[in-house]
Amino acid sequence: MKTAKYFDPGTFTFLRALGRNNSREWFADNKPRYEAHVREPFQRLIGDLAAPLAKISSHYRADPRAQGGSLFRIHRDTRFSNDKLPYKTWSGARFFHERGREVESPSFYLHVQPGNCFVGAGIWHPEAPTLRRIRDFIVDNPAAWTAATRSAAFRKHYALGGESLTRPPRGFDPAHPLIDDLKRKGFTSLAPLDDSVLLSPSLPKLLATHLRGQARLVDYLCAALDLPF
C-alpha cells in the first residue's frame, strides 16, 4: 500500500470556505482548489483502497472514477429540498457491493468534513421491504446479530447510529430482547476520525483496519438480503 499523503490542510480550508461562499460563481472561480485538494486526492485514496477492500470481500468495490465511481458528487440535488444551496460542504465516498446498482445493499463509507470526519458501514434508511427483511432476519438470527454488533472489539471502536421508531414496528414483539435494534430505521455503524488523521500518510492502512472492523456487520446485512459477501 502506498505511503504518499492524500488530503492536506487545503482540503479543510477549501471545504470551510465553500461553507461560507456556497454559490456557483464562487465555486467556478475556485474549482481548481476543489480538484487539487479534494477530488483528486480522494480519487487516489479510493484507488489505493481497492486492493485492501478486495481482501475483505471480493464482492465490494472501491471505484476511483470521477463519474459513476465511489466518490459522491459535490453538487447537491436541490429538486425536492427547500435548501437551494448548490454544493455539499463535505466530501464522501461509498465502497459499494457489486450488485449495489441493482438492489439495495449495505456499503462502507468515508466522510470528510471539517470537524466531522468519520468512517462508517451498513445500510441507511432502506426502503420498507428491505427494512422488513433485515428485521425478520434479526428475529430469526439474533445470536449472529449480537456477535456482529455487541462484541468488545466492535463496541470499542464503533457505535450503531441512525434514527429509530418511538414504538416497536408493527408485527414485532415489544418484549423481544433486541427490540431497540428492531426499531431502527437503518443499520449503520460509525467511528469518528480526527481531522489530523485524514492528513496522515498512513490513512489507507487505518481505513483498511476500519473496513475490517465493520465487515462483520456488513456481512450480516448481506446475509439478510441474500447477497454474497
Secondary structure, DSSP 8 states (H G I E B T S, - for coil): --------HHHHHHHHHHHH--SHHHHHHHHHHHIIIIIHHHHHHHHHHHHHHHHH-TTEE----TTTSSB--SB---TT-S----B-SSEEEEEEETTTTTS---EEEEEE-TT-EEEEEEE-S--HHHHHHHHHHHHH-HHHHHHHHSSHHHHHH-EEES-B-SS--TTS-TT-TTHHHHTBSSEEEEEEE-HHHHTSTTHHHHHHHHHHHHHHHHHHHHHHTT---
